[in-house]
C-alpha cells in the first residue's frame, strides 16, 4: 500500500511535480500506477484537500476522474465522505460546499452507490442543494440530482439484528433514546423494513400506494404495531431540544426530533391509521397536541410543525367509529396550538371528519365530549376506604371535588386518612378534576362558537349532546335557547327546564314552551331578536349575564352604519392607538392571527384576520366562508427595538368572502360590509371593540 499522508508521500510528490511542471500529467500518471485500494486512499486524501481548500485546482480534476472508477468503496468510507460535507464533523463550511459542490459531491455519491450503505438524510440535503444550484447556475448539477434521487428510492439494505444508521439516527435525543429502550424490538423480523418504508413517506400526505405498502409491511412484522405505539409514546414524552441536523442551511430552533427522524415519525403516524387498536386515535391526538404546542408551552413557534401537521391530517382521515373520537381531539387542539399552519390544518381536518359524518363540525365535536364517568346528575362517586369523594359539575359550569365522611356529611377538605393511605387515588382524582375544568372551558368556547355560527340542533341531538350531557349540560342548561317546530318560520325563546315528559323552554314571562319530538333548537342571539324581546329578557335577568358561561342576553350588537354600508368597510374603530402586546394577546385569544410587528419580526404593518364560523346547519363542504381583517401599523417601537413593540394603530375592518376547502386553498375575494351575514358581522366587530376597549392607549 502506498503511503499518502506524510510530507514525503507519493501523492505529495506527484502533486508537487504536477505543480512544478505546469500540469504535465504527473498526478494522473501516479494514480494510474496504483491498484484500486491505493487510488481509493488517494481519493480520500484529495477529497480532504478540497474540503480544506488545499491544492483544489489540481485535486478537483483528479477527484472527478477517480469518482468515475470502481474503487471498491465501503459503507464506512461512504459515511466518512458524506460526514465531511454535512453534520457535526463537517470539514467544509456551507458556502464553501456550494462553491466546490461539483468537486466534492461526485466522489461521495460514487462511494454511496458502490457500497450500498449511506446516510439518507445527508443525501436528501445534498439533493435539495443540487436542485437549487441547478436553477441558479447550470444543468451540470442536474445529473447529480438525478443520481441522488435514485439513491433515495433504492431499497434499504437490511442486515439481521441491525438498525441502519439513518433510521432513528443520532442527530437528536429521540433516536438514541428509542434505540436504547427498544433496540431488540426495533430490529425484529420485518420491523426494519417497515421503518425504512416509513422514512420514505415524503413531504406531503401519504399516498394510497404508500399506505398500502405500509399496511403490508406492518402485517408482516410481528412486533410492528408495538413498535408504532412505542415510537409515538416516545415522541410524546420527548422534550424540545436543539438537534444536530446535517442541513447547514437550516435553523437552530429547538424541536422534538431531527429531520430524518421527523420524517420517519410522519410515516409511523400515517401507518398507524390502518391499525385497529383503540390506542391509535388518543396517541395520534397526543402527538398533535404535544408537537403543536409552542416552545416552552405557548406561542406560535410549535415544537414540531411537521409532526403536528401530519398528526392533524391523520386525525382528519379517521372515519367509521373513530370520527367522534378524532373530532374530540381536534376540538382540544385550538386552545394550545397557536401556529397558523397547524391551525388551518385543524380546521380542514375537522371539516373532513364532519362531512363524512353528515353534520357540522361543531355538532361533531359535541358528540365526542367525554363524560369522565359522571352520571346523569353530573356526579361521580369514588369510595376511598370509609370516605367518599365526589367529582361533580355544577351550573353554570364549575368543577368540584368534595369529600363525605362515613355518615355522608360533607368535609371541608380531603381527610388525613385519605391523604396518607390513598395518596395515589387522591392524585388521580385531582388530575381528573383538572381535566374536567379544561373540558368545561372547551365547552364554553365551543357553545359560544355555536352562538356565533347560529348552529341548529335536531331535538334528539340537543337532548343527548347538550342539555342531558353530564358535562356540557351544566353549561348549556343556563343559556337562552330558541325552538322551532315549523321549519324556522317562528322561533320561541326560553331557558331549558326539565319537565315530567322531557324538556321545555321557560320564557321571560314565566310561560313554558315544550320541546316536541320534531323540534330544532339554536342558541338565542340578540342580533336576531327585536328590540322589545331583547329588553324583555334583560328586564327578566336583572343580574345581567354574570351567572352565565359567557355574555348572551347583554351581548353587544353591531350593525353597519349608513357610511359603512356605502364604503363597504367598517371604519368605526380605525385610527385607534393600542398597546401592542396587550392587543396581540387578546387577538390570539379570540382566534385572530397575523404577522408580528417589529424590526426584528415581520415588519411595520400586518393584517390580523379571523376566519369566522361557517353559518348554517349543514356540513360546510360547499358553504360560503367569511373572514374579517383588521390592519395594524407600528407607531412606537418602544425603548428597545428588539423586543415587543409598544404601540400600534388600527385601520378599517374589511371582510372577505371565501369558497372552497378550509386552509390555504380557500379562494378569498373582498366583500362589502352589507353582504356579510349580520350575526358574523356583529361578532367580528364585537371582537375589535374588545381589543380597543381593553388595549387602547390612554390620552
C-alpha positions in Angstrom: 0.0 0.0 0.0 1.3 3.4 -0.9 1.5 5.9 1.9 -0.3 9.2 1.3 -0.3 11.2 4.5 3.3 12.2 5.2 5.2 15.0 3.5 7.3 12.5 1.6 4.3 10.5 0.4 3.9 9.6 -3.3 0.8 11.7 -3.5 2.5 14.8 -2.2 5.4 14.2 -4.6 3.1 13.8 -7.5 1.1 16.9 -6.7 4.4 18.8 -6.3 5.7 17.6 -9.7 2.3 18.4 -11.3 2.5 22.0 -10.0 6.2 22.4 -10.8 5.8 21.0 -14.4 2.7 23.1 -15.1 0.3 20.2 -15.5 2.4 17.7 -17.3 0.3 14.7 -16.1 2.4 13.6 -13.1 -0.6 13.3 -10.8 -2.6 11.2 -13.3 0.5 9.0 -14.0 0.9 8.4 -10.3 -2.7 7.5 -9.8 -2.7 5.1 -12.8 0.2 3.3 -11.2 -1.8 2.3 -8.1 -4.2 -0.5 -7.5 -7.9 0.1 -6.6 -7.1 0.3 -2.9 -4.3 2.8 -3.4 -6.5 5.0 -5.7 -9.3 4.9 -3.1 -6.8 6.1 -0.4 -5.7 8.9 -2.7 -9.4 9.9 -3.3 -10.0 10.2 0.4 -6.9 12.4 0.8 -7.7 14.5 -2.3 -11.2 15.0 -1.0 -9.9 16.2 2.3 -7.6 18.7 0.5 -10.5 20.2 -1.4 -12.5 20.4 1.8 -9.6 22.4 3.3 -9.1 24.3 0.1 -5.6 23.0 -0.4 -4.4 22.3 -4.0 -8.0 22.5 -5.1 -7.1 23.4 -8.7 -5.2 20.1 -9.0 -7.2 17.9 -6.6 -10.6 18.7 -8.2 -10.0 17.2 -11.6 -8.2 14.2 -10.2 -11.2 13.6 -7.9 -13.6 13.8 -10.8 -11.6 11.1 -12.6 -11.5 8.9 -9.5 -15.2 9.3 -9.0 -15.9 7.6 -12.3 -13.9 4.5 -11.3 -14.9 1.4 -9.3 -12.6 1.6 -6.3 -14.4 -0.9 -4.0 -15.8 1.7 -1.6 -17.1 0.5 1.8 -20.1 1.8 3.7 -17.8 3.3 6.4 -15.9 5.2 3.7 -19.1 6.5 2.2 -20.1 7.7 5.6 -16.8 9.4 6.1 -17.0 11.3 2.8 -20.6 12.4 3.4 -19.8 13.3 7.0 -17.1 15.7 5.8 -19.7 17.6 3.9 -22.6 17.8 6.4 -23.1 17.4 10.1 -21.2 17.8 13.3 -17.9 16.6 11.8 -18.1 18.6 8.6 -14.8 19.8 7.2 -16.2 22.4 4.9 -18.4 25.5 5.6 -21.8 25.6 3.9 -20.9 28.4 1.5 -17.7 26.6 0.6 -19.6 23.4 -0.1 -21.8 25.2 -2.6 -18.7 26.7 -4.2 -16.9 23.4 -4.5 -20.1 21.2 -4.9 -19.0 19.7 -8.3 -15.6 18.7 -6.9 -16.7 17.3 -3.5 -20.0 15.6 -4.1 -19.4 13.2 -7.0 -16.9 11.0 -5.2 -19.1 10.9 -2.1 -22.0 9.8 -4.3 -19.9 7.2 -6.0 -18.9 5.7 -2.6 -22.6 5.6 -1.6 -23.6 4.0 -4.9 -20.9 1.3 -4.8 -21.1 0.4 -1.1 -24.9 0.4 -0.8 -24.6 2.0 2.6 -25.1 5.7 3.1 -26.8 8.3 5.3 -30.1 9.1 3.6 -30.7 12.4 5.4 -27.4 13.8 4.1 -28.2 12.6 0.6 -31.6 14.4 0.9 -29.9 17.6 2.0 -27.4 17.4 -0.9 -30.2 16.7 -3.3 -32.0 19.9 -2.3 -28.8 21.9 -2.7 -28.2 20.4 -6.2 -31.7 21.4 -7.3 -31.1 24.9 -6.0 -27.7 25.2 -7.7 -29.2 23.7 -10.9 -31.7 26.5 -11.1 -29.3 29.4 -10.3 -26.2 28.1 -12.1 -26.3 25.4 -14.8 -27.6 21.9 -15.6 -24.3 20.2 -14.6 -26.0 19.8 -11.2 -29.0 18.0 -12.7 -27.1 14.8 -13.2 -26.0 14.8 -9.6 -29.6 15.5 -8.5 -30.8 12.5 -10.6 -28.2 10.2 -9.1 -29.3 11.2 -5.6 -32.9 10.7 -6.5 -32.0 7.1 -7.4 -30.2 6.6 -4.1 -33.2 7.9 -2.1 -35.7 5.5 -3.7 -33.4 2.4 -3.6 -34.4 -0.3 -1.0 -32.9 -0.1 2.4 -30.2 -2.6 2.9 -31.2 -4.7 5.9 -28.8 -6.8 8.0 -30.3 -9.1 10.6 -30.3 -7.6 14.1 -29.0 -4.2 12.9 -30.9 -0.9 12.5 -29.5 1.2 9.7 -27.8 4.4 10.8 -30.4 6.7 9.1 -33.3 5.1 11.0 -33.6 6.7 14.4 -30.3 8.5 13.8 -28.1 10.1 16.4 -28.7 13.7 15.4 -31.1 14.3 18.2 -32.0 12.9 21.7 -35.0 10.9 20.4 -33.3 8.4 18.1 -30.6 7.2 20.7 -33.3 7.0 23.4 -35.5 4.8 21.3 -32.6 2.6 20.2 -31.5 2.2 23.9 -35.0 1.5 25.2 -36.4 -0.7 22.4 -33.4 -2.0 20.4 -34.3 -5.7 20.2 -37.9 -5.0 19.2 -37.0 -2.4 16.6 -34.6 -4.9 14.9 -37.1 -7.7 15.0 -38.3 -9.6 11.9 -39.9 -7.2 9.4 -39.7 -4.1 11.6 -36.6 -2.6 10.0 -38.2 -3.0 6.5 -41.4 -1.2 7.9 -39.4 1.6 9.5 -37.4 2.0 6.2 -40.6 2.5 4.4 -41.8 5.0 7.0 -38.7 7.0 6.4 -39.6 7.4 2.7 -43.1 8.9 3.2 -42.2 12.1 1.5 -43.1 15.7 2.4 -46.8 15.8 1.7 -49.7 13.5 2.7 -49.1 9.8 2.4 -50.3 8.4 -0.9 -52.6 5.5 -1.2 -49.9 3.3 -2.7 -47.5 4.2 0.1 -50.2 3.3 2.7 -51.0 0.0 1.0 -47.3 -0.9 1.2 -47.0 0.2 4.8 -50.0 -1.9 5.7 -48.4 -4.9 4.0 -45.1 -4.4 5.8 -46.9 -3.8 9.1 -48.9 -7.0 8.7 -45.7 -9.0 8.1 -43.8 -7.5 11.1 -45.0 -9.3 14.2 -43.8 -6.5 16.5 -44.7 -3.8 14.1 -47.9 -2.4 15.9 -46.0 -2.4 19.2 -43.1 -0.5 17.5 -45.6 2.1 16.3 -47.1 2.5 19.7 -43.7 2.8 21.5 -42.3 5.3 19.0 -45.4 7.5 19.2 -45.3 7.3 23.0 -41.7 8.2 22.9 -42.1 11.4 20.9 -45.0 12.5 23.2 -42.6 12.1 26.1 -39.7 13.9 24.2 -39.0 17.5 25.3 -37.9 20.1 22.8 -34.1 20.4 22.3 -31.6 21.6 19.8 -30.8 18.9 17.2 -27.7 18.4 15.1 -29.3 18.1 11.7 -26.9 17.7 8.8 -28.7 20.6 6.9 -26.3 23.5 7.3 -28.8 26.0 5.9 -31.5 25.1 8.5 -32.4 27.0 11.6 -31.3 26.0 15.1 -34.8 26.4 16.7 -35.4 23.6 19.3 -37.6 20.8 18.1 -38.5 17.2 19.1 -36.5 15.2 16.6 -34.0 15.5 13.7 -35.2 16.0 10.2 -34.6 12.3 9.4 -36.4 11.0 12.5 -39.2 13.5 12.0 -39.8 12.1 8.5 -39.8 8.5 9.9 -42.3 9.5 12.6 -44.6 11.1 10.0 -44.6 7.7 8.3 -45.3 6.0 11.5 -48.3 8.3 12.1 -49.8 7.6 8.7 -49.2 3.8 9.1 -51.0 3.9 12.5 -54.2 4.9 10.7 -54.6 1.3 9.4 -54.2 -0.3 12.8 -57.5 -1.3 14.6 -56.1 -0.7 18.1 -58.1 1.5 20.4 -54.9 3.5 21.4 -54.4 4.8 17.9 -56.6 8.0 17.9 -55.7 9.0 21.5 -52.0 8.6 20.8 -52.1 10.4 17.5 -54.1 13.2 19.2 -51.5 13.4 21.9 -48.7 13.7 19.3 -50.7 16.6 17.6 -51.1 18.3 21.0 -47.5 17.9 22.1 -45.9 18.7 18.8 -48.3 21.6 18.0 -47.9 23.3 21.4 -45.5 26.3 21.3 -41.9 26.1 22.5 -41.9 26.4 26.3 -45.7 25.7 26.3 -47.0 28.6 24.4 -46.5 30.8 21.3 -46.8 30.3 17.5 -43.5 28.5 17.0 -44.5 25.0 17.8 -42.3 22.1 18.9 -42.6 20.4 15.6 -44.8 21.8 12.9 -44.1 18.9 10.6 -45.2 16.3 13.2 -48.2 18.4 14.3 -49.4 18.9 10.7 -49.1 15.1 10.0 -50.9 14.1 13.2 -53.7 16.5 12.5 -54.1 15.2 8.9 -54.2 11.6 10.2 -57.0 12.6 12.6 -58.8 14.1 9.7 -58.7 10.8 7.9 -60.4 8.9 10.7 -63.8 7.5 9.8 -66.3 4.9 10.9 -66.4 4.7 14.7 -63.2 6.8 15.1 -64.7 10.0 13.8 -66.2 11.3 17.0 -63.1 10.5 19.0 -60.9 12.2 16.4 -63.2 15.2 16.5 -62.8 15.4 20.2 -59.0 15.6 19.9 -59.2 18.1 17.1 -61.5 20.2 19.2 -59.0 20.2 22.1 -56.1 21.5 19.9 -57.0 25.1 19.2 -56.7 26.0 22.9 -53.0 25.1 22.9 -51.9 25.3 19.2 -51.2 28.8 18.0 -49.2 28.0 14.9 -51.2 29.3 11.9 -50.3 26.5 9.5 -51.3 23.8 12.0 -54.5 25.7 12.9 -55.6 25.7 9.3 -54.9 22.0 9.2 -57.1 21.5 12.3 -60.0 23.3 10.6 -59.6 21.3 7.4 -59.3 18.0 9.3 -62.4 18.7 11.4 -64.4 19.6 8.4 -63.4 16.5 6.6 -64.4 14.3 9.5 -67.7 16.2 9.9 -68.5 15.9 6.2 -68.1 12.1 6.4 -70.5 12.1 9.4 -73.1 14.4 7.7 -73.1 17.0 10.5 -71.5 20.4 11.1 -68.0 20.4 12.8 -69.4 22.0 16.0 -72.0 19.2 16.2 -69.4 16.5 15.7 -67.2 17.9 18.4 -70.0 17.8 20.8 -70.6 14.1 20.0 -67.1 13.3 21.3 -67.2 15.1 24.6 -66.1 12.8 27.4 -68.3 12.2 30.4 -65.3 11.3 32.7 -67.6 8.8 34.4 -70.1 11.4 35.6 -73.7 10.2 35.9 -76.9 12.0 34.8 -76.7 14.3 37.9 -73.2 15.3 36.9 -71.6 13.4 39.8 -69.1 10.6 40.1 -68.7 9.0 43.5 -65.4 7.2 44.4 -65.1 5.2 47.6 -61.8 5.9 49.5 -62.0 3.5 52.4 -64.6 4.7 54.8 -64.9 8.0 53.0 -66.5 9.1 49.7 -65.0 11.5 47.1 -67.4 13.3 44.7 -66.2 14.7 41.4 -69.1 16.9 40.2 -70.1 19.6 37.8 -72.4 22.4 38.9 -74.1 25.1 36.8 -73.0 27.3 35.2 -70.0 25.0 34.6 -68.0 24.8 37.7 -66.0 21.6 38.5 -65.8 20.5 42.2 -64.0 17.8 44.1 -65.6 17.2 47.6 -65.4 14.6 50.3 -68.0 13.0 52.6 -67.4 11.3 55.9 -68.8 7.7 56.6 -72.2 9.2 57.7 -72.4 11.2 54.5 -71.7 14.6 56.0 -69.6 17.0 53.8 -66.0 17.7 54.8 -64.0 20.9 54.2 -61.1 19.0 52.6 -59.6 15.6 52.0 -59.4 13.8 55.4 -56.0 12.9 56.8 -56.6 9.2 56.5 -57.3 9.5 52.7 -54.2 11.7 52.2 -52.0 9.2 54.0 -53.4 5.8 52.8 -55.0 6.7 49.4 -52.5 9.2 48.1 -52.3 7.6 44.6 -56.1 7.5 44.2 -56.4 11.1 45.5 -53.8 12.3 43.0 -55.7 10.6 40.2 -58.9 12.3 41.3 -57.2 15.7 41.4 -55.9 15.1 37.9 -59.4 14.2 36.7 -60.6 17.5 38.3 -58.1 19.4 36.3 -59.1 17.6 33.1 -62.8 18.3 33.9 -62.1 22.0 34.3 -60.3 22.1 30.9 -63.2 20.2 29.4 -65.7 22.7 30.7 -63.6 25.6 29.4 -63.6 24.0 26.0 -67.3 23.5 26.1 -67.9 27.2 27.0 -65.8 28.2 24.0 -67.5 25.7 21.7 -71.0 26.8 22.7 -70.0 30.4 22.1 -68.8 29.4 18.7 -72.2 27.8 18.0 -73.8 31.1 19.1 -71.8 32.9 16.5 -72.5 30.4 13.8 -76.2 30.0 14.5 -75.8 26.2 14.7 -79.2 24.5 14.7 -79.7 21.2 16.5 -82.2 18.4 15.9 -84.0 17.8 19.2 -82.6 14.3 19.8 -79.0 15.5 19.4 -79.8 18.5 21.6 -81.0 16.2 24.3 -78.1 13.8 24.1 -75.2 16.1 23.5 -76.3 19.3 25.1 -78.8 19.6 28.0 -78.6 15.9 29.1 -74.9 15.5 28.8 -73.2 15.3 32.2 -70.5 17.9 31.3 -71.9 20.0 28.5 -75.3 20.2 30.2 -74.0 22.2 33.1 -73.1 25.0 30.6 -76.0 24.5 28.1 -78.8 24.5 30.7 -78.2 28.1 31.9 -78.1 29.5 28.4 -81.0 31.0 26.5 -82.2 28.8 23.6 -84.9 29.2 21.0 -87.0 26.4 19.4 -89.0 26.0 16.2 -91.3 23.2 15.1 -92.4 24.7 11.8 -89.1 24.7 9.9 -87.9 28.1 11.2 -90.9 30.2 10.4 -91.4 31.0 14.1 -88.9 30.8 17.0 -89.7 30.8 20.7 -87.0 31.7 23.2 -86.5 30.4 26.8 -84.2 28.8 29.3 -84.3 25.0 29.5 -86.1 23.4 32.4 -86.8 19.8 33.0 -90.5 18.6 32.8 -92.1 15.3 33.5 -92.0 14.4 29.8 -88.6 15.8 28.9 -87.7 19.5 28.4 -89.4 22.8 28.0 -88.1 26.4 27.4 -89.2 28.8 30.1 -90.0 32.3 28.7 -89.3 35.7 30.2 -92.9 35.9 31.3 -92.8 32.5 33.0 -94.7 30.5 30.4 -93.2 27.2 29.3 -92.9 26.1 25.7 -92.5 22.2 25.5 -89.7 21.0 23.2 -91.5 18.5 21.0 -90.1 15.5 19.1 -89.8 17.3 15.8 -88.2 20.5 17.1 -85.0 22.1 16.2 -83.1 24.4 18.6 -80.4 27.0 18.5 -78.8 29.5 20.9 -80.6 32.8 21.2 -78.7 35.8 19.9 -79.8 39.5 20.3 -79.0 40.2 16.6 -81.9 38.0 15.6 -84.3 39.3 18.2 -86.3 42.5 18.1 -85.7 45.4 20.4 -88.7 44.6 22.6 -87.7 41.0 23.0 -84.1 42.0 24.0 -85.5 44.5 26.5 -87.9 41.9 27.9 -85.1 39.4 28.5 -82.8 42.0 30.0 -85.5 43.0 32.4 -86.1 39.4 33.3 -82.4 39.0 34.2 -81.6 42.0 36.4 -78.3 40.4 37.4 -77.0 40.6 33.8 -75.0 37.7 32.3 -72.9 37.3 35.4 -74.3 33.8 36.1 -73.9 32.6 32.5 -70.8 31.0 30.9 -70.5 34.0 28.5 -72.3 37.1 27.6 -75.5 36.4 25.8 -78.6 38.4 26.7 -76.5 41.5 27.4 -74.2 40.8 24.5 -73.1 43.9 22.4 -74.6 44.1 19.0 -73.1 45.9 16.0 -74.8 46.7 12.7 -73.4 48.6 9.7 -73.9 52.3 9.8 -75.0 54.1 6.6 -71.5 55.3 6.0 -70.1 51.8 6.4 -72.7 50.4 4.1 -71.7 53.0 1.5 -67.9 52.5 1.9 -68.1 48.7 2.1 -65.7 48.7 5.1 -66.1 49.4 8.8 -64.1 52.4 9.9 -65.6 52.9 13.4 -62.5 51.5 15.1 -59.9 52.9 12.7 -57.2 55.2 13.9 -57.2 53.8 17.5 -53.8 53.6 19.2 -53.4 50.3 21.1 -50.8 48.8 23.4 -49.5 46.2 21.0 -48.6 43.5 23.5 -52.0 43.5 25.2 -53.9 43.8 21.9 -51.9 41.0 20.3 -52.6 38.7 23.3 -56.4 39.4 23.1 -56.4 38.9 19.3 -54.7 35.5 19.7 -57.1 34.5 22.5 -60.1 35.4 20.2 -58.7 33.5 17.2 -57.2 36.3 15.2 -53.8 35.7 13.6 -51.3 37.6 11.5 -47.7 38.6 11.3 -45.9 40.1 14.3 -44.9 43.8 14.2 -41.4 44.9 14.9 -38.0 45.5 13.3 -36.7 42.0 14.2 -40.0 40.4 13.3 -42.3 40.7 10.2 -42.3 44.4 9.5 -44.1 47.6 10.2 -47.6 46.6 9.3 -49.8 43.5 9.4 -53.3 42.3 8.7 -54.8 40.4 11.6 -57.5 38.0 10.4 -60.1 35.7 11.9 -61.9 33.1 9.8 -65.4 33.2 11.2 -67.5 30.1 12.0 -69.4 28.9 8.9 -73.0 29.8 9.3 -75.8 27.3 8.9 -76.9 23.9 10.0 -75.4 21.6 7.3 -71.9 20.3 6.7 -69.6 23.0 5.4 -68.2 21.3 2.3 -69.9 23.8 -0.1 -70.6 26.6 2.3 -69.6 30.2 1.8 -66.8 31.2 4.2 -66.3 34.6 5.8 -63.1 36.3 7.1 -62.6 39.5 9.0 -59.4 41.5 8.7 -58.0 44.3 10.9 -54.9 46.1 9.7 -52.5 47.3 12.3 -49.4 49.5 11.9 -46.4 50.1 14.2 -46.3 53.6 15.6 -43.9 53.2 18.6 -41.2 50.5 18.8 -40.6 51.2 22.4 -37.2 51.8 24.1 -35.7 48.6 22.6 -36.4 47.7 19.0 -35.6 44.1 19.5 -38.5 43.4 22.0 -42.3 43.6 21.6 -43.3 47.0 20.1 -45.2 49.3 22.4 -47.9 50.9 20.3 -49.8 50.2 17.1 -52.6 51.9 15.2 -55.7 50.2 13.7 -57.1 50.5 10.3 -60.7 49.9 9.0 -62.1 46.4 9.3 -62.6 44.6 6.0 -64.3 41.4 5.2 -63.6 38.6 2.6 -65.9 36.0 1.1 -64.3 32.6 0.6 -65.1 29.5 -1.4 -63.5 26.1 -1.5 -62.0 24.0 1.3 -60.6 25.3 4.5 -56.9 26.3 4.8 -54.5 27.7 2.2 -56.7 26.6 -0.8 -59.6 28.8 0.1 -60.1 31.4 -2.6 -60.9 34.8 -0.9 -62.4 37.9 -2.5 -63.2 41.2 -0.7 -66.8 41.6 0.2 -68.8 44.7 1.2 -69.9 45.1 4.8 -73.6 45.0 3.7 -73.1 41.5 2.3 -71.7 39.9 5.5 -74.3 37.9 7.5 -75.5 40.2 10.4 -74.5 37.6 13.0 -71.0 37.2 11.8 -70.5 41.0 11.2 -71.7 41.8 14.7 -69.4 39.1 16.3 -66.3 40.3 14.3 -66.9 44.0 15.3 -67.5 42.9 18.9 -64.0 41.4 18.9 -62.5 44.6 17.6 -64.4 46.6 20.2 -62.9 44.4 22.8 -59.4 45.0 21.6 -60.0 48.7 21.6 -61.8 48.8 24.9 -59.1 46.9 26.7 -55.8 47.8 24.9 -56.4 51.5 23.8 -53.6 53.8 24.9 -55.0 56.5 27.3 -54.5 60.1 26.4 
